[in-house]
C-alpha cells in the first residue's frame, strides 16, 4: 500500500468516525443521574407478539470501534438507535436495547449485507464490548472511542 492510499483510507476513516461521533452528540438529553437499565426488561410485546425492544443500557451508549477484514468498523448506539459505519462504505442502521432480558442489536444495511443484522451483546464494560452476530462474523470485540478520538492499538498502516 502506498502512502497516498494510506492517507486516503485514513481520511475516509476519519470522516466516517466524525459522522458516527456526531450521531452520538445528537442524543436525547438523558440525565446522567438516570439509572442504568441493565436488568431484564418486562417490556410489553409489540403487535406481532414478539417482545418490544426497550432502550439500550447506559453501558452500551456511545461509539465503539473494531477492525474486521482490514476495515475499521464503528458501532454507534444512542438511546434505542444503533448504526454501523465501515470503511469501504457499509452503512447500517437499526435499534439496540433489551429484548426478552437480552441486550440485542438489530440492523439493516444499505448494501443488503446480513453480516451484522442481529447481534447479542455478550459483555460490556467501560472499555470493551463483545457482540455475537448471528451471521458468519460470529463474535466481534469493540473498543470504546472517547472524545472523538480513535482508541489506541488500531493499526495505522495494515501493510507494515
N, C-alpha and C positions, 0 to 999 in steps of 0.2 A: 504494500500500500504506500502510495506517495504521500508526502507531507501535505500537498494540496488536498488530496482525497480525505486525509485525516482531519484537516481543518474544516472541510465541508461537512463531514459527518458530525464533528464536534459542534458546529454552528447549528445543524439541524437538531441535534440532541438538545442544545441549549434553548432553542426556540420552542421545541416540544415541551421541555420541562417548564419553561416560563409560562406556557399556556396552562399546563397542569397545575402549577402553583397558583396562577391567577384564579383558576377554578376554585381552589380551596379558600382563597381570600374572599370569595363571594358567598361564603356560607352564611346561613341564617344566624342571627345573634343569640346563640345559646349562652346561658350563664356558665361561667367557669365553676360556679358552686353547684351546678346541677349534678345530681347523682348519676353515676355510670349505670347503664342498663346491661350489665354483663350477665345477669341472671336469666334463666329461661323465661321466655315470653308466654303469656297466656292470651295472646292476641286473638281477636275473633277471626273466623275464617272469611275468606272472600266469597263472592257469589259462586265460584266454581267449586267450593267445598275444600279447597286447599288452604293451609294456614296463611294468613296475611303476613307480609314482611313488615316488621317494625324497624325503627331507626337503628343504625349501627351504634354499637357502644362507643364511648369516648375513646377507648383504646384503639379502635380501627380508624378513627378520623385522621385525615392528613394525607400526605404524599409519601408513597413508598416506591422504591426503585429496585430492580433486579436486572440481570443480563440473561438473555436466552438466545441461543443460536447466533451469537455475535451481535445481537441487537440489545439496546437499552430499552427496558420496559418500565413505564411509570404507571402505577396504580394509584388513583386519587379517589378518596372517599370523603364526601361532605354530606352530613345528615344521612338521608336514605339513598342519596345519589352516588354512583360509582362510575369511574371511567378508566380506560386503559389507553395509553398512548405509547406506541413503539416506534423506534427509528425505522424508517422504511415506509411509514405512512399508515400503519394499522391504527385505527381508532375504534374503540368500543365504548358503549355507554349502557347503563342499566341501574340496578339497585344493589344495596348492601344492607344487611340487617339481620335481625334474629328471626328465625323461621323454625317453628317446631322445636325450640330450645337450642338450635344450632346457629352459628354465625355463618351466613351464606352470602355469596355474591352471584348475581345473575346479570350477564352482559349480552348485548347484541352488537356484533362488529359490522362496520360498513362494508368490509370486503367479503362478508359471508363466512368468515372463519368461525369454527365451533371450538377451537382450542381452549378458549377461556370463556365459554358460555356459562358454565356453572362451576362455582368453586366453594369449598368449605374451608373456613379458617380453622386450622388445627391448633395454632397457638399464636399469641401476640403479646409483646411486652413493649417497653418504651423504645426499643431499638430495632426489633425484628418481628416479622410476621410470616408464618408459614401457611400457604394456601394449597390445598389439593384440588386440582381441576379435574373434572370428570372426563375430559378428552385425553389425548395422547400425551399431553405435557406432564401429567402427574403432579408431584409436589414442587412448588417454587418457594424460595425464601426471599423475601423482600426486606430491604433496609430502609428505615425511616429517613426521609430527606427533611432537614430542618432549615428554616430561614432562607429558603430559595437557593440553597447550596446542595450540590451533589454529595452524597455520603462518601467517605474515604474508602479506598480499596477498589474502586471501579477502574478498569484498565483504561489508560489514556490513549494507547495505541495497541490494538489487539494483535498486530503483526510483530511486535517486539518479543 
